[in-house]
C-alpha cells in the first residue's frame, strides 16, 4: 500500500492494531543519494571498492537514510497530517543494495493529549534478508 490519502483519526486506532506493512526497494542509487542528501561523505556509503577494503561486501546505507525511511513508513500509514514527535531506533544488520527493507509494526499505546492533539505509540522493525536492519518505537501526533 502506498501513502494514505487522508490522515488517520486517533479515535479509530486501537492498541494492538497492526500497521500496514511496506516494502521499500533498496538500490545503490537510494543508498548513495541518501548519503549525499544527509551530507555523509564517508566512502562506505558511495564507493563499493572502498567498502570492500573495509571488509564489507558492498556499500551500505547510512543511519540518517534509515531514519528517513522509518518516518516514511510511519507517515505513509498514518497520513499526511500526522506528525512524528519521537523516533527511537536501534540499528541491526546492514542494508545493502538490491535487498529491500520490509517494514512491519503494531500500535503499542495511545495517550490523550490536550488541545485536540493525541498520541499513538508504534513499535516497528525494518528487515531485509539478513535480519532486522532497524527496530524501534515512534510517537505520532494525530487529531482526534
The first five atom37 places (N, CA, C, CB, O) and aatype in JSON, in Angstrom:
{
  "aatype": [20, 20, 20, 20, 20, 20, 20, 20, 20, 20, 20, 20, 20, 20, 20, 20, 20, 20, 20, 20, 20, 20, 20, 20, 20, 20, 20, 20, 20, 20, 20, 20, 20, 20, 20, 20, 20, 20, 20, 20, 20, 20, 20, 20, 20, 20, 20, 20, 20, 20, 20, 20, 20, 20, 20, 20, 20, 20, 20, 20, 20, 20, 20, 20, 20, 20, 20, 20, 20, 20, 20, 20, 20, 20, 20, 20, 20, 20, 20, 20, 20, 20, 20, 20, 20, 20, 20, 20, 20, 20, 20, 20, 20, 20, 20, 20, 20, 20, 20, 20, 20, 20, 20, 20, 20, 20, 20, 20, 20, 20, 20, 20, 20, 20, 20, 20, 20, 20, 20, 20, 20, 20, 20, 20, 20, 20, 20, 20, 20, 20, 20, 20, 20, 20, 20, 20, 20, 20, 20, 20, 20, 20, 20, 20],
  "atom_mask": [
    [1, 1, 1, 1, 1],
    [1, 1, 1, 1, 1],
    [1, 1, 1, 1, 1],
    [1, 1, 1, 1, 1],
    [1, 1, 1, 1, 1],
    [1, 1, 1, 1, 1],
    [1, 1, 1, 1, 1],
    [1, 1, 1, 1, 1],
    [1, 1, 1, 1, 1],
    [1, 1, 1, 1, 1],
    [1, 1, 1, 1, 1],
    [1, 1, 1, 1, 1],
    [1, 1, 1, 1, 1],
    [1, 1, 1, 1, 1],
    [1, 1, 1, 1, 1],
    [1, 1, 1, 1, 1],
    [1, 1, 1, 1, 1],
    [1, 1, 1, 1, 1],
    [1, 1, 1, 1, 1],
    [1, 1, 1, 1, 1],
    [1, 1, 1, 1, 1],
    [1, 1, 1, 1, 1],
    [1, 1, 1, 1, 1],
    [1, 1, 1, 1, 1],
    [1, 1, 1, 1, 1],
    [1, 1, 1, 1, 1],
    [1, 1, 1, 1, 1],
    [1, 1, 1, 1, 1],
    [1, 1, 1, 1, 1],
    [1, 1, 1, 1, 1],
    [1, 1, 1, 1, 1],
    [1, 1, 1, 1, 1],
    [1, 1, 1, 1, 1],
    [1, 1, 1, 1, 1],
    [1, 1, 1, 1, 1],
    [1, 1, 1, 1, 1],
    [1, 1, 1, 1, 1],
    [1, 1, 1, 1, 1],
    [1, 1, 1, 1, 1],
    [1, 1, 1, 1, 1],
    [1, 1, 1, 1, 1],
    [1, 1, 1, 1, 1],
    [1, 1, 1, 1, 1],
    [1, 1, 1, 1, 1],
    [1, 1, 1, 1, 1],
    [1, 1, 1, 1, 1],
    [1, 1, 1, 1, 1],
    [1, 1, 1, 1, 1],
    [1, 1, 1, 1, 1],
    [1, 1, 1, 1, 1],
    [1, 1, 1, 1, 1],
    [1, 1, 1, 1, 1],
    [1, 1, 1, 1, 1],
    [1, 1, 1, 1, 1],
    [1, 1, 1, 1, 1],
    [1, 1, 1, 1, 1],
    [1, 1, 1, 1, 1],
    [1, 1, 1, 1, 1],
    [1, 1, 1, 1, 1],
    [1, 1, 1, 1, 1],
    [1, 1, 1, 1, 1],
    [1, 1, 1, 1, 1],
    [1, 1, 1, 1, 1],
    [1, 1, 1, 1, 1],
    [1, 1, 1, 1, 1],
    [1, 1, 1, 1, 1],
    [1, 1, 1, 1, 1],
    [1, 1, 1, 1, 1],
    [1, 1, 1, 1, 1],
    [1, 1, 1, 1, 1],
    [1, 1, 1, 1, 1],
    [1, 1, 1, 1, 1],
    [1, 1, 1, 1, 1],
    [1, 1, 1, 1, 1],
    [1, 1, 1, 1, 1],
    [1, 1, 1, 1, 1],
    [1, 1, 1, 1, 1],
    [1, 1, 1, 1, 1],
    [1, 1, 1, 1, 1],
    [1, 1, 1, 1, 1],
    [1, 1, 1, 1, 1],
    [1, 1, 1, 1, 1],
    [1, 1, 1, 1, 1],
    [1, 1, 1, 1, 1],
    [1, 1, 1, 1, 1],
    [1, 1, 1, 1, 1],
    [1, 1, 1, 1, 1],
    [1, 1, 1, 1, 1],
    [1, 1, 1, 1, 1],
    [1, 1, 1, 1, 1],
    [1, 1, 1, 1, 1],
    [1, 1, 1, 1, 1],
    [1, 1, 1, 1, 1],
    [1, 1, 1, 1, 1],
    [1, 1, 1, 1, 1],
    [1, 1, 1, 1, 1],
    [1, 1, 1, 1, 1],
    [1, 1, 1, 1, 1],
    [1, 1, 1, 1, 1],
    [1, 1, 1, 1, 1],
    [1, 1, 1, 1, 1],
    [1, 1, 1, 1, 1],
    [1, 1, 1, 1, 1],
    [1, 1, 1, 1, 1],
    [1, 1, 1, 1, 1],
    [1, 1, 1, 1, 1],
    [1, 1, 1, 1, 1],
    [1, 1, 1, 1, 1],
    [1, 1, 1, 1, 1],
    [1, 1, 1, 1, 1],
    [1, 1, 1, 1, 1],
    [1, 1, 1, 1, 1],
    [1, 1, 1, 1, 1],
    [1, 1, 1, 1, 1],
    [1, 1, 1, 1, 1],
    [1, 1, 1, 1, 1],
    [1, 1, 1, 1, 1],
    [1, 1, 1, 1, 1],
    [1, 1, 1, 1, 1],
    [1, 1, 1, 1, 1],
    [1, 1, 1, 1, 1],
    [1, 1, 1, 1, 1],
    [1, 1, 1, 1, 1],
    [1, 1, 1, 1, 1],
    [1, 1, 1, 1, 1],
    [1, 1, 1, 1, 1],
    [1, 1, 1, 1, 1],
    [1, 1, 1, 1, 1],
    [1, 1, 1, 1, 1],
    [1, 1, 1, 1, 1],
    [1, 1, 1, 1, 1],
    [1, 1, 1, 1, 1],
    [1, 1, 1, 1, 1],
    [1, 1, 1, 1, 1],
    [1, 1, 1, 1, 1],
    [1, 1, 1, 1, 1],
    [1, 1, 1, 1, 1],
    [1, 1, 1, 1, 1],
    [1, 1, 1, 1, 1],
    [1, 1, 1, 1, 1],
    [1, 1, 1, 1, 1],
    [1, 1, 1, 1, 1],
    [1, 1, 1, 1, 1],
    [1, 1, 1, 1, 1]
  ],
  "atom_positions": [
    [[0.84, -1.19, 0.0], [0.0, 0.0, 0.0], [0.88, 1.24, 0.0], [-0.95, 0.01, 1.21], [1.93, 1.25, 0.64]],
    [[0.46, 2.24, -0.69], [1.2, 3.49, -0.7], [0.56, 4.47, 0.26], [1.26, 4.08, -2.11], [-0.31, 4.11, 1.05]],
    [[0.98, 5.68, 0.18], [0.59, 6.72, 1.11], [-0.92, 6.82, 1.32], [1.12, 8.03, 0.63], [-1.7, 6.72, 0.38]],
    [[-1.31, 7.03, 2.59], [-2.7, 7.22, 2.94], [-3.16, 8.58, 2.43], [-2.91, 7.12, 4.46], [-2.48, 9.58, 2.62]],
    [[-4.33, 8.61, 1.76], [-4.84, 9.87, 1.2], [-5.29, 10.83, 2.29], [-6.0, 9.58, 0.25], [-5.17, 12.04, 2.14]],
    [[-5.81, 10.3, 3.4], [-6.23, 11.18, 4.49], [-5.59, 10.66, 5.78], [-7.8, 11.23, 4.62], [-5.22, 9.49, 5.9]],
    [[-5.47, 11.55, 6.72], [-4.81, 11.21, 7.98], [-5.75, 10.39, 8.86], [-4.36, 12.49, 8.72], [-6.93, 10.7, 9.0]],
    [[-5.2, 9.33, 9.45], [-5.98, 8.51, 10.36], [-6.41, 9.33, 11.57], [-5.18, 7.27, 10.81], [-5.72, 10.25, 12.01]],
    [[-7.57, 8.97, 12.1], [-8.05, 9.63, 13.31], [-7.62, 8.8, 14.52], [-9.6, 9.81, 13.28], [-7.68, 7.57, 14.5]],
    [[-7.19, 9.49, 15.56], [-6.74, 8.85, 16.79], [-7.82, 7.92, 17.34], [-6.37, 9.91, 17.84], [-7.52, 6.81, 17.78]],
    [[-9.07, 8.37, 17.32], [-10.18, 7.59, 17.88], [-10.4, 6.28, 17.14], [-11.46, 8.41, 17.85], [-10.99, 5.35, 17.69]],
    [[-9.95, 6.19, 15.9], [-10.17, 4.99, 15.08], [-9.05, 3.96, 15.18], [-10.35, 5.39, 13.65], [-9.11, 2.92, 14.54]],
    [[-8.03, 4.25, 15.97], [-6.87, 3.37, 16.1], [-6.94, 2.63, 17.44], [-5.54, 4.17, 15.97], [-7.26, 3.23, 18.46]],
    [[-6.65, 1.34, 17.42], [-6.69, 0.54, 18.65], [-5.31, 0.0, 18.99], [-7.7, -0.63, 18.51], [-4.53, -0.35, 18.1]],
    [[-5.01, -0.05, 20.28], [-3.77, -0.68, 20.73], [-3.8, -2.14, 20.29], [-3.6, -0.56, 22.29], [-4.82, -2.82, 20.44]],
    [[-2.7, -2.62, 19.75], [-2.6, -3.97, 19.23], [-2.82, -4.05, 17.73], [-3.58, -4.85, 19.93], [-2.51, -5.07, 17.11]],
    [[-3.36, -3.0, 17.15], [-3.61, -2.96, 15.71], [-2.3, -3.07, 14.93], [-4.34, -1.67, 15.32], [-1.29, -2.46, 15.29]],
    [[-2.33, -3.86, 13.87], [-1.17, -3.98, 13.0], [-1.14, -2.81, 12.03], [-1.19, -5.33, 12.23], [-2.17, -2.42, 11.48]],
    [[0.03, -2.25, 11.84], [0.24, -1.17, 10.87], [0.41, -1.81, 9.49], [1.49, -0.28, 11.25], [1.0, -2.89, 9.38]],
    [[-0.1, -1.17, 8.47], [0.05, -1.68, 7.1], [1.53, -1.81, 6.77], [-0.66, -0.74, 6.08], [2.29, -0.85, 6.86]],
    [[1.92, -3.02, 6.39], [3.33, -3.29, 6.05], [3.73, -2.52, 4.79], [3.57, -4.82, 5.84], [2.89, -2.17, 3.97]],
    [[5.02, -2.26, 4.66], [5.54, -1.54, 3.5], [6.89, -2.12, 3.12], [5.64, -0.02, 3.78], [7.77, -2.26, 3.98]],
    [[7.07, -2.44, 1.85], [8.37, -2.88, 1.35], [8.98, -1.74, 0.56], [8.24, -4.18, 0.48], [8.36, -1.2, -0.36]],
    [[10.2, -1.38, 0.92], [10.91, -0.29, 0.25], [12.12, -0.88, -0.48], [11.35, 0.82, 1.27], [13.0, -1.47, 0.15]],
    [[12.17, -0.71, -1.8], [13.34, -1.19, -2.54], [14.6, -0.43, -2.1], [13.13, -1.04, -4.07], [14.55, 0.79, -1.89]],
    [[15.69, -1.14, -1.96], [16.96, -0.52, -1.62], [17.89, -0.74, -2.81], [17.57, -1.11, -0.27], [18.29, -1.87, -3.1]],
    [[18.23, 0.35, -3.47], [19.13, 0.3, -4.62], [20.41, 1.04, -4.28], [18.46, 0.9, -5.89], [20.48, 1.76, -3.28]],
    [[21.39, 0.87, -5.11], [22.63, 1.64, -4.93], [22.31, 3.13, -4.98], [23.67, 1.28, -6.02], [22.85, 3.91, -4.2]],
    [[21.43, 3.53, -5.89], [21.06, 4.94, -6.01], [20.41, 5.46, -4.73], [20.1, 5.14, -7.2], [20.73, 6.57, -4.29]],
    [[19.53, 4.68, -4.13], [18.89, 5.1, -2.87], [19.94, 5.31, -1.78], [17.85, 4.04, -2.41], [19.9, 6.3, -1.05]],
    [[20.88, 4.39, -1.68], [21.91, 4.48, -0.65], [22.82, 5.69, -0.88], [22.74, 3.2, -0.6], [23.08, 6.46, 0.04]],
    [[23.3, 5.85, -2.1], [24.21, 6.96, -2.42], [23.49, 8.3, -2.29], [24.79, 6.8, -3.84], [24.02, 9.24, -1.7]],
    [[22.27, 8.4, -2.85], [21.52, 9.65, -2.76], [21.22, 10.02, -1.31], [20.22, 9.54, -3.55], [21.3, 11.19, -0.94]],
    [[20.88, 9.03, -0.49], [20.62, 9.29, 0.93], [21.85, 9.81, 1.64], [20.13, 8.03, 1.61], [21.77, 10.73, 2.45]],
    [[23.0, 9.22, 1.33], [24.25, 9.68, 1.96], [24.58, 11.11, 1.54], [25.42, 8.74, 1.58], [24.95, 11.94, 2.37]],
    [[24.44, 11.4, 0.25], [24.74, 12.75, -0.24], [23.75, 13.76, 0.35], [24.69, 12.8, -1.79], [24.15, 14.84, 0.8]],
    [[22.47, 13.41, 0.35], [21.45, 14.32, 0.86], [21.66, 14.66, 2.33], [20.07, 13.72, 0.67], [21.3, 15.75, 2.78]],
    [[22.23, 13.73, 3.09], [22.46, 13.95, 4.52], [23.89, 14.41, 4.79], [22.17, 12.68, 5.3], [24.33, 14.47, 5.94]],
    [[24.61, 14.72, 3.73], [25.98, 15.24, 3.81], [26.92, 14.27, 4.51], [25.98, 16.58, 4.54], [27.84, 14.67, 5.23]],
    [[26.67, 12.98, 4.29], [27.53, 11.94, 4.84], [28.43, 11.44, 3.71], [26.67, 10.75, 5.46], [28.01, 10.62, 2.89]],
    [[29.63, 11.94, 3.67], [30.53, 11.64, 2.57], [31.5, 10.5, 2.89], [31.31, 12.87, 2.2], [32.5, 10.32, 2.2]],
    [[31.21, 9.73, 3.93], [32.02, 8.56, 4.25], [31.98, 7.61, 3.06], [31.53, 7.86, 5.55], [30.89, 7.23, 2.63]],
    [[33.13, 7.21, 2.52], [33.14, 6.41, 1.3], [32.4, 5.08, 1.37], [34.54, 6.14, 0.92], [32.01, 4.55, 0.33]],
    [[32.2, 4.51, 2.55], [31.49, 3.22, 2.62], [30.04, 3.33, 2.17], [31.54, 2.68, 4.05], [29.38, 2.31, 1.95]],
    [[29.54, 4.57, 2.02], [28.16, 4.79, 1.6], [28.03, 5.11, 0.11], [27.55, 5.9, 2.4], [26.92, 5.26, -0.39]],
    [[29.16, 5.21, -0.6], [29.07, 5.51, -2.04], [30.15, 4.87, -2.89], [29.11, 6.98, -2.24], [30.1, 4.96, -4.11]],
    [[31.13, 4.22, -2.27], [32.24, 3.64, -3.02], [32.37, 2.15, -2.64], [33.59, 4.41, -2.72], [32.87, 1.81, -1.57]],
    [[31.89, 1.29, -3.54], [31.88, -0.15, -3.25], [33.29, -0.69, -3.02], [31.23, -0.91, -4.41], [33.5, -1.5, -2.11]],
    [[34.25, -0.25, -3.82], [35.63, -0.74, -3.66], [36.19, -0.36, -2.29], [36.53, -0.18, -4.79], [36.86, -1.16, -1.65]],
    [[35.93, 0.87, -1.86], [36.39, 1.31, -0.54], [35.72, 0.46, 0.55], [36.07, 2.83, -0.33], [36.38, 0.0, 1.49]],
    [[34.39, 0.25, 0.41], [33.67, -0.56, 1.39], [34.24, -1.98, 1.44], [32.16, -0.61, 1.06], [34.38, -2.56, 2.52]],
    [[34.58, -2.55, 0.27], [35.2, -3.88, 0.22], [36.51, -3.9, 0.99], [35.43, -4.31, -1.23], [36.78, -4.85, 1.73]],
    [[37.32, -2.88, 0.83], [38.61, -2.81, 1.52], [38.45, -2.7, 3.03], [39.42, -1.62, 1.0], [39.35, -3.04, 3.79]],
    [[37.28, -2.22, 3.46], [37.0, -2.11, 4.9], [36.38, -3.4, 5.44], [36.06, -0.93, 5.17], [36.09, -3.49, 6.63]],
    [[36.19, -4.4, 4.56], [35.64, -5.68, 5.0], [34.17, -5.87, 4.73], [35.88, -5.84, 6.43], [33.6, -6.9, 5.11]],
    [[33.53, -4.91, 4.09], [32.11, -5.02, 3.78], [31.93, -5.6, 2.38], [31.42, -3.62, 3.89], [32.72, -5.3, 1.49]],
    [[30.93, -6.43, 2.17], [30.73, -6.99, 0.84], [30.22, -5.98, -0.18], [29.76, -8.14, 0.92], [30.28, -6.23, -1.39]],
    [[29.73, -4.84, 0.28], [29.19, -3.82, -0.62], [29.08, -2.51, 0.16], [27.81, -4.25, -1.21], [29.27, -2.49, 1.37]],
    [[28.76, -1.43, -0.55], [28.45, -0.18, 0.15], [27.16, -0.4, 0.93], [28.32, 1.04, -0.84], [26.39, -1.3, 0.62]],
    [[26.92, 0.43, 1.95], [25.74, 0.21, 2.79], [25.12, 1.52, 3.22], [26.1, -0.62, 4.02], [25.76, 2.57, 3.21]],
    [[23.84, 1.44, 3.61], [23.03, 2.6, 3.96], [23.53, 3.27, 5.24], [21.57, 2.2, 4.12], [23.99, 2.6, 6.17]],
    [[23.43, 4.6, 5.28], [23.79, 5.32, 6.49], [22.57, 5.46, 7.41], [24.36, 6.7, 6.15], [21.43, 5.25, 6.99]],
    [[22.82, 5.82, 8.65], [21.77, 5.87, 9.66], [20.72, 6.95, 9.37], [22.38, 6.11, 11.03], [19.55, 6.77, 9.68]],
    [[21.14, 8.07, 8.78], [20.17, 9.13, 8.51], [19.19, 8.73, 7.42], [20.89, 10.41, 8.11], [18.02, 9.11, 7.47]],
    [[19.65, 7.97, 6.44], [18.72, 7.45, 5.42], [17.76, 6.46, 6.06], [19.5, 6.79, 4.26], [16.57, 6.46, 5.76]],
    [[18.28, 5.62, 6.93], [17.42, 4.68, 7.66], [16.36, 5.44, 8.45], [18.25, 3.79, 8.61], [15.18, 5.07, 8.43]],
    [[16.75, 6.51, 9.15], [15.79, 7.33, 9.89], [14.69, 7.85, 8.97], [16.5, 8.51, 10.56], [13.51, 7.78, 9.3]],
    [[15.09, 8.35, 7.82], [14.12, 8.89, 6.86], [13.15, 7.84, 6.37], [14.84, 9.51, 5.68], [11.96, 8.12, 6.21]],
    [[13.64, 6.63, 6.12], [12.76, 5.56, 5.66], [11.79, 5.12, 6.75], [13.58, 4.36, 5.18], [10.65, 4.76, 6.46]],
    [[12.23, 5.16, 8.01], [11.33, 4.86, 9.13], [10.19, 5.88, 9.17], [12.11, 4.86, 10.48], [9.02, 5.5, 9.32]],
    [[10.52, 7.14, 9.04], [9.49, 8.19, 9.06], [8.56, 8.03, 7.86], [10.15, 9.6, 9.05], [7.35, 8.19, 8.0]],
    [[9.11, 7.72, 6.7], [8.27, 7.5, 5.52], [7.27, 6.38, 5.78], [9.13, 7.16, 4.28], [6.09, 6.52, 5.5]],
    [[7.74, 5.27, 6.33], [6.86, 4.14, 6.64], [5.73, 4.58, 7.56], [7.67, 2.99, 7.29], [4.56, 4.27, 7.3]],
    [[6.06, 5.29, 8.61], [5.06, 5.7, 9.6], [4.06, 6.69, 9.03], [5.75, 6.31, 10.8], [2.86, 6.56, 9.27]],
    [[4.52, 7.67, 8.27], [3.6, 8.68, 7.73], [2.83, 8.15, 6.52], [4.37, 9.93, 7.34], [1.73, 8.63, 6.24]],
    [[3.38, 7.18, 5.79], [2.58, 6.54, 4.73], [1.38, 5.84, 5.33], [3.44, 5.53, 3.92], [0.3, 5.82, 4.73]],
    [[1.55, 5.26, 6.52], [0.44, 4.61, 7.21], [-0.52, 5.63, 7.82], [0.97, 3.67, 8.28], [-1.73, 5.55, 7.62]],
    [[0.01, 6.59, 8.58], [-0.83, 7.49, 9.37], [-1.43, 8.63, 8.56], [-0.02, 8.06, 10.51], [-2.5, 9.14, 8.92]],
    [[-0.78, 9.04, 7.5], [-1.32, 10.1, 6.65], [-0.53, 11.39, 6.72], [-2.74, 10.38, 7.04], [0.33, 11.56, 7.58]],
    [[-0.83, 12.29, 5.8], [-0.02, 13.49, 5.62], [-0.05, 14.5, 6.77], [-0.44, 14.16, 4.4], [0.87, 15.3, 6.9]],
    [[-1.09, 14.47, 7.59], [-1.15, 15.43, 8.7], [-0.61, 14.87, 10.01], [-2.58, 15.89, 8.91], [-0.53, 15.58, 11.01]],
    [[-0.24, 13.61, 10.02], [0.36, 13.01, 11.22], [1.76, 13.58, 11.38], [0.4, 11.45, 11.13], [2.46, 13.84, 10.41]],
    [[2.16, 13.77, 12.62], [3.5, 14.28, 12.9], [4.24, 13.27, 13.77], [3.44, 15.67, 13.59], [3.73, 12.82, 14.8]],
    [[5.45, 12.93, 13.36], [6.29, 12.06, 14.18], [6.93, 12.94, 15.25], [7.38, 11.3, 13.32], [7.74, 13.81, 14.94]],
    [[6.55, 12.72, 16.5], [7.02, 13.53, 17.61], [8.29, 12.96, 18.23], [5.94, 13.66, 18.66], [9.11, 13.7, 18.77]],
    [[8.43, 11.63, 18.16], [9.6, 10.98, 18.75], [9.91, 9.74, 17.93], [9.35, 10.61, 20.25], [9.02, 8.99, 17.55]],
    [[11.19, 9.54, 17.67], [11.64, 8.36, 16.94], [12.87, 7.82, 17.65], [11.94, 8.7, 15.45], [13.88, 8.52, 17.76]],
    [[12.8, 6.59, 18.12], [13.93, 5.92, 18.77], [14.21, 4.66, 17.98], [13.63, 5.61, 20.28], [13.36, 3.78, 17.87]],
    [[15.43, 4.57, 17.44], [15.75, 3.39, 16.65], [17.02, 2.71, 17.15], [15.91, 3.78, 15.18], [17.84, 3.3, 17.85]],
    [[17.13, 1.45, 16.76], [18.33, 0.67, 17.02], [18.69, -0.03, 15.71], [18.13, -0.37, 18.21], [17.86, -0.71, 15.11]],
    [[19.93, 0.15, 15.28], [20.37, -0.49, 14.05], [20.76, -1.94, 14.33], [21.54, 0.27, 13.43], [21.25, -2.28, 15.4]],
    [[20.52, -2.78, 13.32], [20.91, -4.18, 13.4], [21.86, -4.49, 12.26], [19.67, -5.11, 13.35], [22.96, -3.95, 12.19]],
    [[21.43, -5.36, 11.37], [22.26, -5.77, 10.23], [22.34, -4.63, 9.21], [21.69, -7.06, 9.57], [21.47, -3.76, 9.18]],
    [[23.38, -4.63, 8.38], [23.5, -3.58, 7.36], [22.39, -3.69, 6.3], [24.87, -3.65, 6.68], [21.76, -4.73, 6.14]],
    [[22.19, -2.59, 5.6], [21.28, -2.57, 4.46], [22.11, -2.35, 3.21], [20.18, -1.46, 4.62], [22.69, -1.29, 3.01]],
    [[22.17, -3.39, 2.38], [22.95, -3.38, 1.15], [22.03, -3.2, -0.06], [23.78, -4.69, 1.02], [20.83, -3.42, 0.04]],
    [[22.6, -2.81, -1.19], [21.78, -2.68, -2.42], [21.13, -4.0, -2.82], [22.65, -2.16, -3.57], [21.66, -5.08, -2.57]],
    [[19.97, -3.87, -3.45], [19.22, -4.99, -4.01], [18.68, -5.96, -2.95], [20.09, -5.75, -4.96], [18.45, -7.13, -3.24]],
    [[18.49, -5.46, -1.74], [17.9, -6.25, -0.65], [16.86, -5.35, 0.02], [19.01, -6.75, 0.39], [17.2, -4.58, 0.92]],
    [[15.59, -5.44, -0.4], [14.57, -4.5, 0.08], [14.36, -4.57, 1.59], [13.26, -4.76, -0.62], [14.61, -5.59, 2.23]],
    [[13.89, -3.45, 2.12], [13.51, -3.39, 3.54], [12.01, -3.61, 3.63], [13.92, -2.02, 4.18], [11.23, -2.96, 2.94]],
    [[11.62, -4.52, 4.5], [10.21, -4.83, 4.72], [9.86, -4.32, 6.12], [9.92, -6.38, 4.56], [10.29, -4.88, 7.13]],
    [[9.05, -3.26, 6.16], [8.66, -2.64, 7.43], [7.35, -3.23, 7.93], [8.55, -1.12, 7.27], [6.39, -3.37, 7.17]],
    [[7.32, -3.56, 9.21], [6.11, -4.0, 9.89], [6.04, -3.28, 11.23], [6.08, -5.57, 10.08], [7.06, -2.8, 11.74]],
    [[4.85, -3.21, 11.8], [4.69, -2.5, 13.07], [3.34, -2.83, 13.69], [4.83, -0.97, 12.87], [2.46, -3.41, 13.06]],
    [[3.21, -2.44, 14.95], [1.92, -2.5, 15.62], [1.8, -1.32, 16.57], [1.76, -3.84, 16.39], [2.79, -0.74, 17.01]],
    [[0.57, -0.98, 16.85], [0.27, 0.11, 17.79], [0.43, -0.44, 19.2], [-1.17, 0.7, 17.56], [-0.21, -1.43, 19.55]],
    [[1.28, 0.2, 20.0], [1.55, -0.3, 21.35], [1.06, 0.64, 22.45], [3.02, -0.53, 21.52], [1.17, 0.32, 23.63]],
    [[0.51, 1.8, 22.06], [0.0, 2.71, 23.08], [-0.78, 3.86, 22.48], [1.12, 3.23, 23.92], [-0.57, 4.24, 21.33]],
    [[-1.68, 4.42, 23.29], [-2.45, 5.61, 22.93], [-2.52, 6.51, 24.15], [-3.89, 5.24, 22.41], [-2.74, 6.04, 25.27]],
    [[-2.32, 7.8, 23.93], [-2.41, 8.77, 25.01], [-3.2, 9.98, 24.54], [-1.0, 9.18, 25.51], [-2.91, 10.54, 23.48]],
    [[-4.19, 10.36, 25.32], [-4.95, 11.58, 25.01], [-4.14, 12.78, 25.45], [-6.35, 11.57, 25.7], [-3.65, 12.85, 26.57]],
    [[-4.01, 13.73, 24.55], [-3.28, 14.95, 24.86], [-4.23, 16.1, 25.1], [-2.3, 15.3, 23.75], [-5.41, 15.9, 25.39]],
    [[-3.71, 17.29, 24.96], [-4.54, 18.48, 25.14], [-4.63, 19.24, 23.82], [-3.97, 19.38, 26.26], [-3.8, 19.07, 22.93]],
    [[-5.64, 20.08, 23.71], [-5.8, 20.91, 22.52], [-6.09, 20.14, 21.25], [-4.57, 21.72, 22.33], [-5.78, 20.62, 20.16]],
    [[-6.68, 18.96, 21.36], [-7.02, 18.17, 20.18], [-5.87, 17.34, 19.64], [-7.5, 19.07, 19.12], [-6.03, 16.64, 18.64]],
    [[-4.7, 17.42, 20.29], [-3.55, 16.63, 19.85], [-3.47, 15.37, 20.71], [-2.22, 17.45, 19.93], [-3.36, 15.46, 21.94]],
    [[-3.52, 14.21, 20.07], [-3.45, 12.93, 20.75], [-2.3, 12.12, 20.18], [-4.78, 12.16, 20.63], [-1.85, 12.37, 19.06]],
    [[-1.83, 11.15, 20.94], [-0.6, 10.45, 20.57], [-0.8, 8.94, 20.46], [0.49, 10.75, 21.59], [-1.55, 8.34, 21.22]],
    [[-0.1, 8.36, 19.49], [-0.1, 6.93, 19.27], [1.36, 6.48, 19.3], [-0.79, 6.55, 17.9], [2.22, 7.08, 18.66]],
    [[1.62, 5.41, 20.06], [2.96, 4.82, 20.07], [2.95, 3.59, 19.17], [3.41, 4.45, 21.52], [2.04, 2.77, 19.23]],
    [[3.98, 3.48, 18.35], [4.11, 2.38, 17.41], [5.47, 1.72, 17.61], [3.94, 2.88, 15.93], [6.49, 2.4, 17.72]],
    [[5.48, 0.4, 17.66], [6.73, -0.36, 17.69], [6.9, -0.97, 16.31], [6.73, -1.47, 18.83], [5.97, -1.58, 15.78]],
    [[8.09, -0.8, 15.71], [8.28, -1.21, 14.32], [9.64, -1.87, 14.11], [8.14, -0.01, 13.4], [10.54, -1.79, 14.95]],
    [[9.75, -2.52, 12.96], [11.02, -3.05, 12.51], [11.07, -3.02, 10.98], [11.23, -4.5, 13.05], [10.05, -3.13, 10.3]],
    [[12.28, -2.87, 10.48], [12.54, -2.92, 9.05], [13.57, -4.0, 8.81], [13.02, -1.53, 8.5], [14.72, -3.87, 9.24]],
    [[13.18, -5.07, 8.14], [14.05, -6.23, 7.97], [14.4, -6.44, 6.5], [13.38, -7.48, 8.53], [13.66, -6.07, 5.6]],
    [[15.56, -7.04, 6.29], [15.97, -7.48, 4.96], [16.33, -8.97, 5.06], [17.18, -6.62, 4.42], [15.99, -9.62, 6.05]],
    [[17.0, -9.51, 4.05], [17.29, -10.95, 4.05], [18.27, -11.36, 5.14], [17.85, -11.35, 2.7], [18.38, -12.55, 5.45]],
    [[18.98, -10.4, 5.73], [19.95, -10.7, 6.79], [19.34, -10.66, 8.19], [21.11, -9.72, 6.71], [19.94, -11.15, 9.15]],
    [[18.15, -10.07, 8.31], [17.51, -9.91, 9.62], [16.99, -8.5, 9.78], [18.48, -10.25, 10.75], [16.73, -7.81, 8.79]],
    [[16.84, -8.07, 11.03], [16.34, -6.71, 11.29], [17.45, -5.68, 11.05], [15.81, -6.59, 12.74], [18.49, -5.69, 11.71]],
    [[17.2, -4.8, 10.08], [18.12, -3.69, 9.84], [17.88, -2.6, 10.88], [17.94, -3.13, 8.4], [18.83, -1.98, 11.36]],
    [[16.62, -2.36, 11.22], [16.28, -1.32, 12.18], [15.07, -1.78, 12.98], [15.99, 0.03, 11.47], [14.18, -2.45, 12.45]],
    [[15.05, -1.43, 14.24], [13.88, -1.65, 15.09], [13.75, -0.44, 15.98], [14.0, -2.98, 15.92], [14.74, 0.24, 16.28]],
    [[12.52, -0.19, 16.42], [12.37, 0.98, 17.27], [10.94, 1.26, 17.65], [12.93, 2.17, 16.6], [10.03, 0.45, 17.43]],
    [[10.77, 2.43, 18.24], [9.45, 2.93, 18.62], [9.33, 4.36, 18.13], [9.23, 2.84, 20.17], [10.32, 5.08, 17.95]],
    [[8.08, 4.75, 17.92], [7.8, 6.12, 17.5], [6.52, 6.58, 18.18], [7.68, 6.22, 15.95], [5.63, 5.79, 18.48]],
    [[6.45, 7.88, 18.4], [5.23, 8.5, 18.89], [4.76, 9.47, 17.81], [5.47, 9.24, 20.27], [5.5, 10.35, 17.38]],
    [[3.51, 9.28, 17.38], [2.91, 10.14, 16.36], [1.78, 10.94, 16.97], [2.4, 9.32, 15.17], [1.03, 10.44, 17.81]],
    [[1.66, 12.17, 16.53], [0.58, 13.03, 16.93], [-0.52, 12.96, 15.87], [1.06, 14.49, 17.14], [-0.27, 13.12, 14.68]],
    [[-1.73, 12.72, 16.33], [-2.88, 12.63, 15.42], [-4.03, 13.47, 15.98], [-3.33, 11.15, 15.23], [-4.14, 13.67, 17.18]],
    [[-4.87, 13.94, 15.08], [-6.06, 14.65, 15.5], [-7.07, 13.65, 16.04], [-6.67, 15.48, 14.34], [-7.03, 12.47, 15.69]],
    [[-7.96, 14.13, 16.89], [-8.98, 13.27, 17.48], [-9.79, 12.65, 16.39], [-9.87, 14.04, 18.45], [-10.71, 11.88, 16.68]]
  ]
}
